[in-house]
């Protein structure tokens, strides 16, 4: 008998293909939508979502949480079943856990990509706006996907593979046989967590290693750097050598070509070359990157996103046409007569929920206009949401969630929204906020739509009940959205710097009569807030607190997108600067304010086009240009380890996705990212964090020599060696067997509880 599961039957579909039979047949029942499954899935989703948000803010990407959540669910439920003597099959409960748990990661991406752009446009991160955008986006993505399930998951089974969803189904089926995979994830989690705590909390070694290339005239500002983080190593292993190599190529271009070239040609300039804030000769490499190269990177990322959309245009057109045809079919049977594995949430609930989203937008201040305009804005949100959830689901079905160009869809939403605003005459500064809010909802909806597509594919393969999956992810998305919004605000506050250093404050005075917002300084006094979004003569962008005369007294530098590299106490601090928020802010400003340094942006656009013509992923390369080499180099090392393991073990692509190295990498990402959130709390409670600082317990000379130069490379090498050994020596992925299918067929499964 074949070792593949699920097995096709001899019946045929209306299209003439063999009819599909899921792992658990429609006639069988077992515990599925239980309180424990939804609760566990939601908790795991929040944990992985929070860690994914931290990871996104660090490197601008997230990794799918479905498989690690499924593995953890299998382990936890198996332990509980043994303790309680419950011998009923767990596969459908485990599927509900991974379904509810997957919402956190997708919402984390949307929240992290869109909301920080508010600060870059000169607005504060308001709790109410962040929560509203997160909740509406999460719910919209699920509602729009419900009527698309039959078109994409059922009717195109065998056409759209949905790689992560298929892999997760195999993990759930294999999970009935043993728990070695779970132990590997836990190993990675422990290594990543302890490593990150030792590095950032106890400061046993430095958080970055760098080496300036010297001895070559005119090439003194070329710097090779490495951030020895477990999450970055895990990301590199999972995305593989190809994308990792493309990304590090972009980082090398920035660090070893663009920065030295700008320095070489600009060193003799007597004055300041805009948009820089000082003479190029006086700028260190990091400042040249932030004041010049970032605009090139933004142009490259924008062009890369648009090129990704153009490449997917045939899929987009087919998605829209297919979804419209599927909705027209309706449901001509009573819900009770529909087979268990074909029951969705009724369409009237979807329509009611959609109307509720429009009403929520109309009743809020998301769009600053009259009621009619807010209703129009709500309709735009739903229209764009349906369009890009359709696109996201179809693209995810072909190339997977990791390569889904959500940023490109968000850019398209921004362009369409700003164009409609201009046509309606909504061109005031306040409409920049509205355009970004609409794009944020659509961004989260698109991301969540792709995720639930993978979940529904998993459910289709294992024989789940669709409406129960949809209810589970609605609950998981709602709670995750609230927590993700709070996590974003907390991380930003933890890494925010308030300083009164003279060199950071402008000597130019603000016009106090035009300022309305207030904030409190370190001295407890209330000051007017002066937001400077674009560079001005003698003033760098930032949020300044000014007195009644207009003189700046404090700079309040945000934790996300901030320019200072130290905390309020003066301790070194690496802030978050993901590329997407700055890109979105740049696009909105460029369209509605006309203040872009277009020459640098166009250079980035040309660079992306050249890479695309050369057959290289323009978007991956552009993200590498935008991110520092310190970030992309450990990702490349992870990808190189993956290449060595896959070649040595001769894994197929399917085996590689379920190998020990991949499972440990997901643990490294989860453990390292979760530890990063704990370290953020130590930044908030600085006195407690200082007590854990090992570097203050030994002579400073020893710390500099052994801990901050040699140790980062040594520690990272040890962790990389552990990952390599686990990949080389770990068990080969086990194929699924038909035993469970036979168990389901014989009816030896307990009643639904």
Secondary structure by P-SEA (a helix, b strand, c coil): ccccccccccccccccccccccccccccccccccaaaaaaaaaaaaaaaaaaaaaaaaccccccaaaaaaaaaaaaaaaaaaaaccccccaaaaaaaaaaaaaaaaaaaaaaacccccccccccccaaaaaaaaaaaaaaaaaaaccccccccccccccccaaaaaaaaaaaaacccccaaaaaaaaaaaaaaaaaaacccccccccbbbbbbccccccccbbbbbcccaaaaaaaaaacaaaaaaaaaaaaaaaccaaaaaaaaaccccccccccccccccccaaaaaaacaaaaaaaaaaaaaaaaaaaaaaaaaaaaaaaaaaaaacccccccccccccccccaaaaaaaaaaaaaaaaacccccccaaaaaaaaaaaaaaaaaaaaaaaaaaacccccccaaaaaaaaaaaaaaaaaaaaccccaaaaaaaaaaaaaaaaaaaaaaaaaaaaaaaaaacccaaaaaaaaaaaaaaaaaaaaaaaaaaaaaabbbbcccccccccccccccccccccccccbbbbbbbbccccccccbbbbbbcccccccccccccccccccccccccccbbbbbaaaaaaaaaaaaacccccaaaaaaaaaaaaaaaaaaccaaaaaaaaaaccaaaaaaaaaaaaaaaaaaaaacccaaaaaacaaaaaaaaaaaaaaaaaaaaaaaaaaaaaaaaacccccccaaaaaccccccaaaaaaaaaaaaaaaaaacccccccccaaaaaaaaaccccccc
